[in-house]
Amino acid sequence: MDVGGVEREYRKRRKLPRAYLLLLGAVMLNALLQTGRLQSGRDHGGLQIWASGATALLVVAAAVRATLEQYRAHTRVTAVGITAQWPLRSHTWAWHEVYDIRVQPSPRGSGRLAPQWLTHLYDMEGRRFRLPHLDDWQLDDPFAEVSALCLAAAPYRSLAWERRPQVEERIVRRAAGRKAWTWAAYSTLAVLFAMYAVDLWQVAVGRPEHPFLLLVCVPLAFFGVFGTGLQRYWTARPPRSLAQQP
């Protein structure tokens, strides 16, 4: 990394925290045990086989993504612009396409199990993109690094680093949409657990079972309807926390 100039590349330079690796291993081990339990059960119904295969696939996908995130993902900065290489795809922005670069708190950061501070690039349409390895896990002070980066990139931009009301409004609207679908996902998990309890109750009392309807159709329908409604509401009336975000 050329500290004095704009040419920089951010890659993994520190090992993952042990607590993160232990948690990831515990989650994967539990998923594999649950898959084995489903496979060895007496009732090999279609739903059990489907759930077993889906669980195994998710475990493999999570392991592959975590590996690629550490060893393939990176952020490269040149006089032409910024390139973000994520686990499977990449994107390059010319400097005139970059609206702002901001260090923001991670929604799931705990300091040990995930970074507390992440760096995001905002384009002129208010879209947000995470810049890999520009966080407090890989950098001692991501705020100072981003400030130095913006200062070094200023001569290559045709625009000043200043807030624009129209772009800020787009950013808030998109943040409201992300928040709405995140809450919809959390709520859908609660609905899924509730439907699982209903399914167990039907088995206990000897009533006809409808596992596909309860465990697939109902949660998916709830996710779509609740997420759409919440997005429309929060887009029209953004929460105060979004309007005051850094």
C-alpha positions, 0 to 999 in steps of 0.5 A: 500500500502506497500510504502517500499516494492513491495507489492502494490494495486492501487484502486480508492481513490478519487471521480471523479471531478464534471466537469467530472460527469456533462459532463457525465450526459449531454452526457447521457441526450442528448442521451436519449432525442435524443432516445425519439425524434426518438421514438416519430417521425412520421416516424418509419422507420427501420433506425430510430428504429435501431438508437434509439436502438443503442443509448440507448444501447451505453448509458447503456454501457457507464454508466456500463463501467464508474461504473466498471472503478471506483469500479472494476478496480485496479492494484495489484503489488506483488513479482511475477508480476503485475496484471491489472484488467480492467472493464471486464477482467484482465491480469497478467505479471511476472516480466520477461515479463515486459519491462518498466513502463512509465508515459505518457501524456493522449491524452485527458487529460485536468486536470479536465475532464480526467487525464493528466498523465496515467501509461502504462506497456510495454511488450517485444513485445512492446504492451502497457497496461494501469495500472488502477488508476495509474494516477494523479487523484488518486496519488499526484505524479505518477512519483515518485510512478512509480519510487519507484515501479520500484526500489522496483521491481528491485530485482525480475527481471532477467533484468535491467530497460534499453532501448533495440533498438528492443523493442523500435522499436516495441513500435514506430510501435505499437504507429504509428498503434494506432495513425493511427486508431485514426485519421481514427476514427476522419476522419470517424466522419467527413465523417459521418456528410458529408453523413448526410448532403447529406441525408438531401439534398436528402430529401429536393430536393425530390431525392430517399434516401439511408440512409443505404448506406450513413450513414453506408456503406460509413463511414465504408468503409472509416474507413477501407481503410483510417485506413489501408493506414495511418497505413502502411504509419506511420509504415514505416515512424513514425511521429517524435513525436512518435520516441521521445516519453518518 
